[in-house]
Amino acid sequence: VQLATLNWVDWFNKKRVHSALGYVSPFEFEAMYYDKINPLGQVA
């Protein structure tokens, strides 16, 4: 049961696409968000 739950959580967070997020996964959306607010090469 634990393995099945872990596999589902991995799919839910990293692989499923979501229409409210522009049909990208929550994982990809979060990565794009952080890239947008702090682009590489920019020092704070």
OpenMM code with the backbone's topology and positions (N, CA, C; nanometers):
from openmm import Vec3, app, unit

residues = "VAL GLN LEU ALA THR LEU ASN TRP VAL ASP TRP PHE ASN LYS LYS ARG VAL HIS SER ALA LEU GLY TYR VAL SER PRO PHE GLU PHE GLU ALA MET TYR TYR ASP LYS ILE ASN PRO LEU GLY GLN VAL ALA".split()
positions = [
    Vec3(0.0832, -0.1190, 0.0000),
    Vec3(0.0000, 0.0000, 0.0000),
    Vec3(0.0872, 0.1247, 0.0000),
    Vec3(0.1959, 0.1240, 0.0759),
    Vec3(0.2843, 0.2406, 0.0802),
    Vec3(0.3459, 0.2687, -0.0563),
    Vec3(0.3898, 0.1665, -0.1247),
    Vec3(0.4506, 0.1846, -0.2562),
    Vec3(0.3491, 0.2386, -0.3558),
    Vec3(0.2295, 0.1869, -0.3523),
    Vec3(0.1250, 0.2362, -0.4423),
    Vec3(0.0944, 0.3828, -0.4143),
    Vec3(0.0910, 0.4201, -0.2876),
    Vec3(0.0654, 0.5595, -0.2508),
    Vec3(0.1793, 0.6490, -0.2970),
    Vec3(0.3018, 0.6063, -0.2772),
    Vec3(0.4170, 0.6857, -0.3217),
    Vec3(0.4178, 0.7026, -0.4733),
    Vec3(0.3837, 0.5976, -0.5455),
    Vec3(0.3769, 0.6079, -0.6915),
    Vec3(0.2682, 0.7047, -0.7351),
    Vec3(0.1548, 0.7027, -0.6676),
    Vec3(0.0453, 0.7940, -0.7012),
    Vec3(0.0847, 0.9383, -0.6722),
    Vec3(0.1477, 0.9641, -0.5591),
    Vec3(0.1916, 1.0997, -0.5242),
    Vec3(0.2938, 1.1489, -0.6254),
    Vec3(0.3854, 1.0640, -0.6674),
    Vec3(0.4840, 1.1013, -0.7691),
    Vec3(0.4142, 1.1387, -0.8989),
    Vec3(0.3194, 1.0587, -0.9418),
    Vec3(0.2448, 1.0893, -1.0640),
    Vec3(0.1659, 1.2183, -1.0479),
    Vec3(0.0991, 1.2352, -0.9355),
    Vec3(0.0120, 1.3507, -0.9118),
    Vec3(0.0915, 1.4805, -0.9150),
    Vec3(0.2106, 1.4810, -0.8578),
    Vec3(0.2898, 1.6034, -0.8485),
    Vec3(0.3805, 1.6283, -0.9677),
    Vec3(0.4270, 1.5239, -1.0334),
    Vec3(0.5294, 1.5423, -1.1364),
    Vec3(0.4845, 1.5135, -1.2781),
    Vec3(0.3795, 1.4352, -1.2970),
    Vec3(0.3487, 1.3894, -1.4325),
    Vec3(0.2121, 1.4298, -1.4844),
    Vec3(0.1123, 1.4452, -1.3976),
    Vec3(-0.0219, 1.4777, -1.4470),
    Vec3(-0.0251, 1.6215, -1.4959),
    Vec3(-0.0990, 1.6459, -1.6002),
    Vec3(-0.1141, 1.7827, -1.6493),
    Vec3(-0.2431, 1.8406, -1.5926),
    Vec3(-0.2442, 1.9713, -1.5780),
    Vec3(-0.3583, 2.0371, -1.5162),
    Vec3(-0.3997, 2.1542, -1.6031),
    Vec3(-0.5271, 2.1617, -1.6368),
    Vec3(-0.5753, 2.2658, -1.7279),
    Vec3(-0.5572, 2.4057, -1.6707),
    Vec3(-0.5719, 2.4228, -1.5409),
    Vec3(-0.5565, 2.5552, -1.4803),
    Vec3(-0.4115, 2.6026, -1.4814),
    Vec3(-0.3192, 2.5112, -1.5043),
    Vec3(-0.1772, 2.5466, -1.5076),
    Vec3(-0.1243, 2.5519, -1.6497),
    Vec3(-0.2109, 2.5600, -1.7470),
    Vec3(-0.1686, 2.5645, -1.8867),
    Vec3(-0.1281, 2.4288, -1.9402),
    Vec3(-0.1879, 2.3239, -1.8879),
    Vec3(-0.1615, 2.1860, -1.9314),
    Vec3(-0.0155, 2.1452, -1.9122),
    Vec3(0.0413, 2.1869, -1.8003),
    Vec3(0.1723, 2.1376, -1.7576),
    Vec3(0.1535, 2.0764, -1.6192),
    Vec3(0.2504, 1.9989, -1.5766),
    Vec3(0.2409, 1.9363, -1.4451),
    Vec3(0.2683, 2.0401, -1.3363),
    Vec3(0.2193, 2.0157, -1.2151),
    Vec3(0.2491, 2.1079, -1.1058),
    Vec3(0.3996, 2.1244, -1.0845),
    Vec3(0.4754, 2.0180, -1.1013),
    Vec3(0.6208, 2.0223, -1.0869),
    Vec3(0.6827, 2.1175, -1.1894),
    Vec3(0.6421, 2.1060, -1.3170),
    Vec3(0.6924, 2.1940, -1.4221),
    Vec3(0.6482, 2.3383, -1.3997),
    Vec3(0.5241, 2.3575, -1.3572),
    Vec3(0.4717, 2.4916, -1.3339),
    Vec3(0.5513, 2.5620, -1.2248),
    Vec3(0.5819, 2.4911, -1.1183),
    Vec3(0.6600, 2.5498, -1.0099),
    Vec3(0.8004, 2.5848, -1.0575),
    Vec3(0.8622, 2.4977, -1.1361),
    Vec3(0.9955, 2.5259, -1.1891),
    Vec3(0.9932, 2.6491, -1.2793),
    Vec3(0.8913, 2.6607, -1.3646),
    Vec3(0.8801, 2.7779, -1.4523),
    Vec3(0.8592, 2.9050, -1.3704),
    Vec3(0.7815, 2.8957, -1.2643),
    Vec3(0.7569, 3.0107, -1.1776),
    Vec3(0.8876, 3.0613, -1.1167),
    Vec3(0.9664, 2.9705, -1.0596),
    Vec3(1.0908, 3.0120, -0.9962),
    Vec3(1.1927, 3.0609, -1.0986),
    Vec3(1.1948, 3.0044, -1.2174),
    Vec3(1.2823, 3.0547, -1.3236),
    Vec3(1.2431, 3.1963, -1.3631),
    Vec3(1.1147, 3.2234, -1.3611),
    Vec3(1.0653, 3.3554, -1.4005),
    Vec3(1.0998, 3.4619, -1.2966),
    Vec3(1.0865, 3.4285, -1.1680),
    Vec3(1.1124, 3.5293, -1.0657),
    Vec3(1.2607, 3.5424, -1.0317),
    Vec3(1.3404, 3.4440, -1.0660),
    Vec3(1.4831, 3.4501, -1.0375),
    Vec3(1.5610, 3.3847, -1.1508),
    Vec3(1.5735, 3.4539, -1.2653),
    Vec3(1.6452, 3.3947, -1.3790),
    Vec3(1.7927, 3.3690, -1.3455),
    Vec3(1.8477, 3.2671, -1.4058),
    Vec3(1.9887, 3.2346, -1.3844),
    Vec3(2.0765, 3.3497, -1.4298),
    Vec3(2.1845, 3.3699, -1.3590),
    Vec3(2.2775, 3.4758, -1.3958),
    Vec3(2.2465, 3.6090, -1.3300),
    Vec3(2.1336, 3.6194, -1.2646),
    Vec3(2.0976, 3.7438, -1.1986),
    Vec3(2.1302, 3.7293, -1.0506),
    Vec3(2.2135, 3.8196, -1.0012),
    Vec3(2.2558, 3.8130, -0.8621),
    Vec3(2.1681, 3.9050, -0.7789),
    Vec3(2.1266, 3.8574, -0.6646),
    Vec3(2.0400, 3.9384, -0.5776),
    Vec3(2.1196, 4.0413, -0.5015),
] * unit.nanometer
topology = app.Topology()
chain = topology.addChain("A")
for resn in residues:
    res = topology.addResidue(resn, chain)
    for name in ("N", "CA", "C"):
        topology.addAtom(name, app.Element.getBySymbol(name[0]), res)
